[in-house]
Amino acid sequence: MNSLQELYAALEFDCIVEKIKGYAASPLGSELVEKLLPLSSKEDVEIVLTQVSEMRALLNFDDPFPIDGIYDIREAIAQASHEGSMLPVKTLVEVTSTLAASRQVKHYLKARTDKYPQLCKLVPSLHNFRLIERAIDNAIDRTTSEIRDDATAELKAIRSRLRHAREKLRQQLMSIVEQYQNFLQEPIVTLREGRMVVPLKEEFKGRVPGLILGHSSSGATLFVEPMEVLEHNNHIRELEIEEQHEIERILRKLTAQIREQQVEIEESIRALAYVDLIYAKARFAQELGAQQPRLDEHQLRIVQGKHPLLLLKSSDSGKVVPLDLEMGKD
């Protein structure tokens, strides 16, 4: 352990970092908090202090800050960079949520340039991806993470045919259930290997002509696909394959749109992470009731200072003994 590491350990700097980490709104911000180290440049310190001070004012006195919905989509964007790649639905939902956060934070800060000049210097690195957002939202229902029926006209037509085919098959099978109900464990239609079957009692094996697709764990029930619905089940399977191919085409198209703006998206991710870092620091400072220090390169003066970790551990800040300290005064 070198002298700086010993100093950080003595100051319990890692404990402070861990506390700040808990205030981050996203994994991206949390990761930046973990990498925090004290700054040595007065200019850098002044910039950071001003950023945190502006964020505190924003949180205390302004409209709610739109920093929710940020995911770590870096790996997804890297995957999307490959020609012909296809991001899954859930990942695309996370991507559009994060891109929306970039747009919303940009819009929020841009409208308040005079109030938060330091924070607004981050605006050029935050981009608007409204076209990608709309494309994803038009294709995917965010609440269910499912491809919408009307994502494309082709998908809508395929799913309509599927619904009609499944209903026709269900009615056909219910007729078979009624015909053979004395041989069945239950008068129901169920699924095995994606195909509709009836639950035949094992002792009546062969009474319902068809293919055995499985059996219950006890072996008392055989799951039979009646021969008379075999062709209809095959037709449904063909439609399901068509549906899957159309879904994959949609997902590849959406992924290609992301690939086209990879550079801007990656820049926005970095900017959102840094905004979240400032946000975490500001929330931590609020929790402590911390005051912004005035910087002096030649003198250190603490008046009624309290150890932040002791403040966090104590239910009554009045019980934490304050400290006065002066160093470097001529």
N, C-alpha and C positions, 0 to 999 in steps of 0.2 A: 504494500500500500504506500503510495507516494504522499508527499506532504499535503497536496490539495485534497486527496481522498481522505486523509486523516482529518483535515479541517471540515470537510463536508459531513463526515461521520460525527464529529464532535458537535456540530451545529444541528444534527439530526435532519440534514437536508433531504435525505431520502424519504423521511416520514412526511415532510411538507409536500414533497412531490406526490406521494401516494394520496394525501388528502386532496390535493388539487385535482388529481386524476378522477376522483369520484364526482367532480362537478362537470366533467366534459359531457357533451350531448351525443357524441358519436365515438366509434372505435378509432376514427382518424384523429380526432382531437386528443383522445386518451393516449394514443401512441406518441404524439408530439410532446405531451406532458411528461411522459416517461423519459424523454431525451433532454429534459430541461437541465441546464447548467447555469451558474451565475455568469453574468456578462461583465466584461472588463472595460468596455468602451463607454465613456460617459454619454456620448451621443446615442448609442444603442439603448442604453438604460433609459434615457429621457424619452425616446420614441416608444419603448415598451410601456413605460409608466403612463404616458399619455393615452396610448391605446386602451389600456386597462381602465383608466379614469373615464374615458369616453364611453366605454362599454358599461361601466357602472351607472353612469348618468342615463344611458339609454335604457338599461334594465329598470332603473328606479322611476324614471319620469316619462318614458315614451311608450308607444304602442308595443304590444308583445313582439319580441324578436323572433323571426321565422327560421329557427335553426333546427327544427325537428325533421325527422325523416331522412337523415344522412346515413348512408351505409358505406362500408368499405367495398367499393366496386372496382378496385384497382386490378384484381385478378381477372374479373369479367371483361374489363376493357382490353387487357392484354390478350385474352382469348379471342375477343371480337376482331382483333387486328389481323387475324389470319383469314385469307380469302376463302369464302365458302363456309365459314364457321357459323354455328347456330347456338345462341344463348338460350337456356331454358326459360320458361315463363316466369318462374319465381325470381330469377336473376334480373329479367327485364323489368319486373315490377320494382325491384330495388334500384335499378339504374334510373328509371323515370322519376322515382321519388327523390333521389339524390340530385338529378338534373333540375328538378323543380325547386329544390332548396337553393341551388346556385342562382336560379332566376329570381327567386323571392328575396334572398339576401341582397343580391345586386340591386334590385328595385328599391328595397327598403333603405339601403345606405345612400344610393344615388339621390333619393328624394330628401336626404338630410345632410347634404354636403357641408353646409355652413355650420351645422351643429356638431358634427363629428369628423373634422377634416382629416385626422390621422387614419381613422377606420376607413374613410372613403378612398384612401389611396389604394385599398385592396380591390376596389370596384373593377378596374380594367382586367383583373385576372379572373373575375367571375363572369361567366358567359351565359347567354340566353339560348336555351335549346328547345324553344317552344315547339318547333316542327317535329322534333323527335318525340317530345312528350305527347303531342297530339297523336302521332302515328301509333305509339304504344298504347295510349289510352283508348284509341278507337278500335284496337285489336284485342286488348286484354282488360278484363274486369279486375281492377286492383283489389276489390273487397274479397273476391273469391280466388284470385290468381288463376282464372280460367280464360281460355280464348273465347271471345264473344261469338255468338252465332252469326252476327252480321259483320264480322271482321272482313270478309270478302263475300261477294255474291256467290262465288263457287262453294264456299264453306256453308253458307246459308242453305243452298240447294241440297248439298250432300246431307246435312243434318236433318233437313225436312224429310228427305227420302228415308233416312235412317229411322226417324220417329215413326213414320207410317209403317215401315217394314217391321219394326219391333212390335208395334201394336197389333199388326196383323198376325205375327207369329205368336204373340201372347194369347190372342183369342183362339188361335188354332190349338195351342197347347192346353188351354183351359178346357177345350172340348175333349181333348185326349184325356185330361185329368178326370173329367166327369165320366168318360167311358171306362177308364181303368181304375177308378178310385178304390175299389176293394183290394187292389194289388199294391197300392202306394202307402208309404209311411204317413204322408200328409197330402192333402189335396192342394198342392202348391206347385209353382214353377220356380226353379232356382237356376243359378249360373254355375257352370264348371268349365274352366279353360275358355272363358268368354263366350260360351254357347249355352243356350237355354235347354234345360233338362228337367226330367221329373224324377222324384225319389222313390224308386221301386224297392219293395221288400225283397230281401235276398232269396227267401224261399220261393218267390214267384219269378225268379230269373228266367227270361225267355218269353214270359207272357206278354210283354210289351216289345214288339219287334223294334230293334234299333241298336245303336252303338253304346257300349258301356264306357263312360268317360271318367269313372272314378267310383270310390266307395267311401262310406263313413269310417271313422277310426275304429269302430267296433266291428265293422264288416256287415252289419245288419241291413245297411241301406246301399243300394246301387244307384248311381246317377246315370240315367239312360237318356240318350238323345233319340227320340222316336224316329224311325225311318222316314215317316211321311213328312217330317219337318226338316230333314237333312238338307235338302236343296235350299230351303228358305233360310236356314242358318248360314249356309255357305254364301248366300246373297248378302246377308247382313255383314258377314266377315269381310266380303269384298268392299262394301260401303265403308266399313270401319278403316280399312287400309287406305281407301281414297281420302277419308277424313284426315288420317294421320299424315299422309303425304301433303295435303293442303296446309295443315297446321305447320309442318316443317318448312314449307315454302314461305309462309307468313313469318315465321321466326327468323329464317335466314335473311329475309328482306329487312326486317327490323334491325338485325345485327349489322347488316351492311350499312344502314343509315348511321349507326353508332360508329362504325369503322371510319366513315367519311369525316367525322369530327373528333377523331381520337386525340389529336394534339390539344384542342380546346377543352375537351372533357378532362384530360389529365391535368391541365393547368387549373381548371376549376376545382378539381378534387384537392389539389395542394392548397388552394386559397381557402376552401371551406375548412380544411383541417386547421389552418392557421387562425381563421376566425373563431373556430371552436376552442382553440388553445386560449385565445384572449378571453373568450366567454367563460371558460373554466376558471381562469385567474380572477376574473371580475366577481364571479359568484363566491369564490373562496374569500376574496377581500371583503365582500359584503357580509359573509357569515361572521368574520372576525370584527367587523366594524373598523377595518384598517384605514389608516390615513396615508395619503400620498406624500412621500418624503421630498424635501428640497435637497438637491445635490450640491455637494461641496467637495472638491477634489483634495482639500487639505485638512478637513476637519470632520469628525464624526460626533454627532450630538444626538443622544436619545433622551427624550423627556417623557417620563411616565410610561415607558415602553413595557409591553407585556409579551411574554413568550407565546407565540401563536398556538403551539401544541398544548400548552397549559390552559389557554383560553378554550380550546376545543374540548378538552377533557373535563373542564369545570362547568357545572350547571349554573354557577353564579360568577360572572366575570369580576364582580367586586371582591371575590376572595383571592384572585390572582394578584400577588404582590407586584406593583409596578417597579420599574428600574430606571434610574437616571444614570446616564453614562456620557462622558465627554473625553474625546481623544484628539490630539493633534492641535489643540488650541495654543496659540503663541503666548 
